[in-house]
């Protein structure tokens, strides 16, 4: 909730910097925040899984050799 408010404020400030104003920047800021809160944790989990897979694959190859 607070993150959405901050994202909306930042988006509004960016949109106001072009001199026209409007709510488009606030909406884009909130949507960006919602996407980031969904995608970033998923990327961390997928990255950790890929790292774990490569680590285990390397370890298994070392024990076989």
ChimeraX attribute file (.defattr): number of C-alpha atoms within 10 A of each C-alpha:
attribute: neighborCount
match mode: 1-to-1
recipient: residues
	/A:1	6
	/A:2	7
	/A:3	12
	/A:4	17
	/A:5	14
	/A:6	15
	/A:7	22
	/A:8	23
	/A:9	17
	/A:10	17
	/A:11	22
	/A:12	21
	/A:13	15
	/A:14	16
	/A:15	19
	/A:16	16
	/A:17	10
	/A:18	8
	/A:19	8
	/A:20	7
	/A:21	14
	/A:22	11
	/A:23	13
	/A:24	14
	/A:25	20
	/A:26	24
	/A:27	17
	/A:28	17
	/A:29	24
	/A:30	21
	/A:31	16
	/A:32	16
	/A:33	18
	/A:34	14
	/A:35	11
	/A:36	12
	/A:37	12
	/A:38	11
	/A:39	11
	/A:40	11
	/A:41	11
	/A:42	12
	/A:43	11
	/A:44	11
	/A:45	11
	/A:46	12
	/A:47	12
	/A:48	12
	/A:49	12
	/A:50	12
	/A:51	12
	/A:52	12
	/A:53	12
	/A:54	12
	/A:55	12
	/A:56	12
	/A:57	11
	/A:58	11
	/A:59	11
	/A:60	11
	/A:61	10
	/A:62	9
	/A:63	7
	/A:64	6
	/A:65	5
